[in-house]
Amino acid sequence: MKNVVLAAGYATRMYPLTENFPKPLLPVGDSTILDKMLEDVDALDEIDEHIIVTNHRFIKIFEDWLVVASDRYAKPIRLLDDGSTSNDNRIGAVGDLVAAIREFDIKDDILVAAADNLLDFSLASLVDFFKEKGTAVIFYYDEMDEVRLHRCGVICMDENGRVTDMEEKPAEPKSHHVTPPFYIYSAKDIPLILSAIDNGCQWDAPGNLAGYISRVASLHALRMPGSRLDIGSLDGYRAISGKTLVAFFSPTGTTAAVAKDLADVTCGTLYEIKPEVKYTAADLDWRVKTSRSSVEMKDKNSRPAIVADLEDADSYKTIFIGFPVWWYTAPTIINTFIETYGFAGKTVIFFATSGGSDVSGADKQFAAQYPDINWKPGKLLNSYDKKSLAVWAASCK
Ligand SMILES: Cc1cc2nc3c(=O)[nH]c(=O)nc-3n(C[C@H](O)[C@H](O)[C@H](O)COP(=O)(O)O)c2cc1C
């Protein structure tokens, strides 16, 4: 059995977080949404290969992920670039499955899973149900919320669990049984899948194909043995990934602009570290030995006062701290900020801008000064594009 993962969507509801980074590879704990699913499916004896269908915009990010991920899984993983570059020219879930079948000449049973759901149960039960029924199979659960019900694929079944009716986003739902995006099709369904779109099957939502198969062949539904989290919104993602803070000190605005981009790509909270007494141009004059910045930077123990108005500091799981490089390192006001809030046990990453010098010593310096913090390597961000920024930020979590 092949595991075909549908990962080519553009997740437009989660912009800007997913504008430059694919939703399936968003970090969740020390893993990603996609890896959580693969960890489960890879352990199933019946599965002999994973095929991940992605789009042209994100193929490179998946290729980089695969370099590291391939060692983690027992079964081989192949990627397919569906050629689309935006939501407007997307191929759709059914089109992507057809493309995978054609490209890899699949003649096997197929588990089809969308890569944007987290499950608290194994897909093993669906595989067992498939073996028992010998037809295509899906899960269902009961959706009692009327608003959500209208947005789902709704099914009716006979007493044997055979699907007798299936409608995507029905205006008048005939039941409360709804289907999450996990399906198994048998090898004998493949010719039907290949001709489905030509025969009127809608191409966009994966549930359309299941509905089509229920009409032209046979489909059985199994009650989902646990719950799933559909990561369809920024709030939903924040709830599982933990909150991100992007704090910055930026007396002349360069670091502030980078911080804004970083907050966009991490869906983080932007926070300015404000000195109690603002730095004037004279304060910043590094050529004058007696200027405020020169005096502060000469004294490693100086701790310029800040306005300590960061709310719920403890609620953040990941904290990015941005600053301008001063005298080859971080301004001491950054020490004030860290010591005010502690951040013990949190993941903290610095980013910086400079006139050209690097800041490579800061990683060691911070790790030595604040060993209770889980420091990840910081980065000088004098130039970047938003895509590489998103990839770096995701790797820091
Ligand atoms: C007091 C002071 C010291 C600086 N020291 C350095 C330095 O050692 N190396 C460097 O490349 N740039 C240095 N710079 C330049 C800043 O790092 C750079 O202009 C930065 O992007 C400013 O960020 P901001 O606009 O967020 O304040 C220094 C600037 C100031 C004001």
The ligand as an SDF file (V2000), in Angstrom:
LIG
                    3D

 31 33  0  0  0  0  0  0  0  0999 V2000
   26.8860   52.6770   19.0550 C   0  0  0  0  0  0  0  0  0  0  0  0
   26.9120   51.9110   17.7890 C   0  0  0  0  0  0  0  0  0  0  0  0
   27.8550   50.9190   17.5780 C   0  0  0  0  0  0  0  0  0  0  0  0
   27.8780   50.2010   16.3860 C   0  0  0  0  0  0  0  0  0  0  0  0
   28.8060   49.2110   16.2300 N   0  0  0  0  0  0  0  0  0  0  0  0
   28.8320   48.5060   15.0940 C   0  0  0  0  0  0  0  0  0  0  0  0
   29.7510   47.4400   14.9020 C   0  0  0  0  0  0  0  0  0  0  0  0
   30.5450   47.1080   15.7710 O   0  0  0  0  0  0  0  0  0  0  0  0
   29.7400   46.7790   13.7100 N   0  0  0  0  0  0  0  0  0  0  0  0
   28.8670   47.1060   12.7150 C   0  0  0  0  0  0  0  0  0  0  0  0
   28.9150   46.4960   11.6850 O   0  0  0  0  0  0  0  0  0  0  0  0
   27.9540   48.0710   12.8870 N   0  0  0  0  0  0  0  0  0  0  0  0
   27.9030   48.7820   14.0400 C   0  0  0  0  0  0  0  0  0  0  0  0
   26.9670   49.7530   14.2070 N   0  0  0  0  0  0  0  0  0  0  0  0
   25.9510   49.9730   13.1540 C   0  0  0  0  0  0  0  0  0  0  0  0
   24.6240   49.3220   13.4860 C   0  0  0  0  0  0  0  0  0  0  0  0
   24.7850   48.0040   13.9310 O   0  0  0  0  0  0  0  0  0  0  0  0
   23.6850   49.2640   12.2780 C   0  0  0  0  0  0  0  0  0  0  0  0
   23.5560   50.5310   11.7090 O   0  0  0  0  0  0  0  0  0  0  0  0
   22.3220   48.7250   12.6430 C   0  0  0  0  0  0  0  0  0  0  0  0
   21.7020   48.1860   11.4820 O   0  0  0  0  0  0  0  0  0  0  0  0
   21.3870   49.7560   13.2490 C   0  0  0  0  0  0  0  0  0  0  0  0
   20.1700   49.1440   13.6220 O   0  0  0  0  0  0  0  0  0  0  0  0
   18.9340   49.9930   14.1620 P   0  0  0  0  0  0  0  0  0  0  0  0
   18.4970   50.8970   13.0250 O   0  0  0  0  0  0  0  0  0  0  0  0
   17.9110   48.9540   14.4480 O   0  0  0  0  0  0  0  0  0  0  0  0
   19.3990   50.7590   15.3430 O   0  0  0  0  0  0  0  0  0  0  0  0
   26.9400   50.4840   15.3810 C   0  0  0  0  0  0  0  0  0  0  0  0
   25.9870   51.5030   15.5770 C   0  0  0  0  0  0  0  0  0  0  0  0
   25.9710   52.1970   16.7710 C   0  0  0  0  0  0  0  0  0  0  0  0
   24.9210   53.2550   16.9780 C   0  0  0  0  0  0  0  0  0  0  0  0
  1  2  1  0
  2  3  1  0
  2 30  2  0
  3  4  2  0
  4  5  1  0
  4 28  1  0
  5  6  2  0
  6  7  1  0
  6 13  1  0
  7  8  2  0
  7  9  1  0
  9 10  1  0
 10 11  2  0
 10 12  1  0
 12 13  2  0
 13 14  1  0
 14 15  1  0
 14 28  1  0
 15 16  1  0
 16 17  1  0
 16 18  1  0
 18 19  1  0
 18 20  1  0
 20 21  1  0
 20 22  1  0
 22 23  1  0
 23 24  1  0
 24 25  2  0
 24 26  1  0
 24 27  1  0
 28 29  2  0
 29 30  1  0
 30 31  1  0
M  END
$$$$
